Every structure is written in structure tokens, then in C-alpha cells.
Amino acid sequence: MGLKGYIEGAIGEHDAKEFLEDNGYKILATNFKNKYGEIDIIAKHKGYIVFIEVKARMNSEFGSPSEFVTPAKQQKVRSTAIAYLSAKHLTDANVRFDVIEILDEKINHIENAF
């Protein structure tokens, strides 16, 4: 990813975090990494541990941001989430996988995306 993509991603994650907090989510971790991959935001909301992938784009020239959460990326997020839950002794927690897509500064929160 080039510098432009990195900056878009960082701004998108910041905006997504603020959006989630404004909507009652408690942020547990950001940019959580382990040997399986990375999760942009981990939050708690209404009894769920929510693993959130954030995709930001300036335009839809190459498709919607959520289309970039491929099956391979979904599997990496799942594996990373399992390791997170195990490390935090939360293996019995209710979990959900969401995507926040940001397109031209508009936020679309897709709950139960995968």
C-alpha cells in the first residue's frame, strides 16, 4: 500500500472509531495484530465482542470499500479473533464480525457482515 492508501486507512479508522464510540461501542483495541493477521477495531456492544474491519476509499472507481473484504481476508480476521478471544479468556463470548466502509466521507456500518 502506498502512502496515500496508508493515510486513507488511518483517517478511515479514526473516523470509524469515533462513529462507533458515538453509537455506544466501547473500544477494546485498535490495530490488534498477532501471527494470524490484524483486526482494525475490536469493540464491545450490547453483550457482543465485535471485530470490525474498516475499508475507506475516496471513490468507488474500483468498487465499494466492503468488496475489498475478501473471503481470504475474512478468514484471517476470524483466525485473529479466535486467538484474541483465547488470550483474553473470552472463548464463551458472543461475537460478531462487522465491516465499516467509508466512501467519500460517508460511513456505512454493516453489522454481521460475515
Buried (B, 14 or more C-beta within 10 A) or exposed (E): EEEEEEEBBEEBBEBBBEBBEEEEBEBBBBEBEBEBBEBBBBBBBEEBBBBBBBBBBEEEEEEEBBEBBEEEBBEBBBBBBBBBBEEEEBEEEEBBBBBBBBBEEEBEBBEEBB
